[in-house]
Amino acid sequence: MDDVQEMRSPRTLHGGLEARHSSPSYTLGKRRTDHNLLIPEADLKGLGAELHYTQRGGDITFHGPHQAILYPIISLRSIGIGARNYVETLERSMLEFASVYGVKARAGHKGETGVWVGDRKIGAIGVRISSGITSHGLAFNIDPDLKYFEHIVPCGIADKEVTSLRRETDDMLLPSEEVIHEQLVSCLAKAFSYDDVVWKEDPSFILDNQEEYKD
Amino acid sequence: MALRMWASSTANALKLSSSTSKSHLLPAFSISRCFSSVLEGLKYATSHEWVKHDGSVATIGITDHAQDHLGEVVFVELPEEKSSVSKEKNFGAVESVKATSEILSPISGEVIEVNTKLTDSPGLINSSPYEDGWMIKVKPSNPAELETLMGSKEYTKFCEEEDAAH
């Protein structure tokens, strides 16, 4: 199948970027760590949120408006890296992106995968690798409603705050979210040593690969 | 929900020659890869699982090369006893650094034992991938499948080629 062929060739990386304008949701990974949801599931509706179970790695997290959610769909074998290296590259993409705004972020310490500003988490990662191909990816907080994170132990790491680009850049005027998304994808492309980025509005290719996300 | 796709292409950026971009992925040396151990007497799949065949029982796990590329394993999902596995089909998953990776069975058969120690000590896969980190024991349904797998020398070469190709 042509799409799969193209995907396996190292010349092009594909991915999707989701800018959620609706359905704030909490998602769980393969370990189903629902003990890290601090309110009863029945209360979620009142918050306007849903709960989804996925097959990705990682603990519980929140996805909502004003977050950039990126999911590269890459054949790791075709670019010659393993899971750990892939996750580190995703972290590097977010670090690079944060620095564009003068935000000094760092990769997580051992056992705390993700991107942090001091002890505040600004970017999260949860990946699935199936037949060597990646799905799910990263979520970077641009300006989500951080109160939603109070109802979970984010990523299973207690006593650490969650933050956003908005919060870390104080008075700075941020450009439009579309510009921000393009910058983030450019940082990702650069981290994987790729040059140009081409945008397409047709979601059908990506949606086929994201079937499992609808649990 | 607004959904946009992106694709990024490369001209020559992935070649091993020196490039102006800071290529953290392609160091000049990769000592850890050279030293991944490969055991004699085992059979290997291209998806980096190993099989030890002892009479009517085949023990299966993932290789040193695989655990090194995964990072520290924090969770292992394994099938139940009496379930069946099929060659090149997924039978479980390991999670490391927030990435869940599927494991494929090198052979077909019935699962007769599962390494329950991995529930509490998933890190055994990293520290002892060929011994304490074994995953399942299978009664092979088609022993001829073992012949299609690689021996230790072939697998070593396969890893070197895979790592060098980029």
Interface residues (C-beta under 8 A of the other chain):
Chain A: P10 R11 T12 L13 H14 G15 G16 L17 E18 A19 R20 H21 S22 S23 G29 K30 R31 Q55 R56 G57 G58 R77 I79 G80 I81 G82 A83 R84 N85 Y86 V87 E88 T89 R92 K110 G111 T113 G114 I125 G126 V127 R128 I129 S130 S131 G132 H181 V185 L188 A189 K190 F192 S193 Y194 D195 D196 V197 V198 W199 K200 E201 D202 P203 F205 I206 L207
Chain B: M1 A2 L3 R4 M5 W6 A7 S8 S9 T10 A11 A13 L14 S19 S21 S23 H24 L25 L26 S47 A66 D68 H69 L70 G71 E72 V74 F75 E77 N90 A93 E95 S96 V97 K98 A99 T100 S101 E102 L104 E162 D163 A165 H166
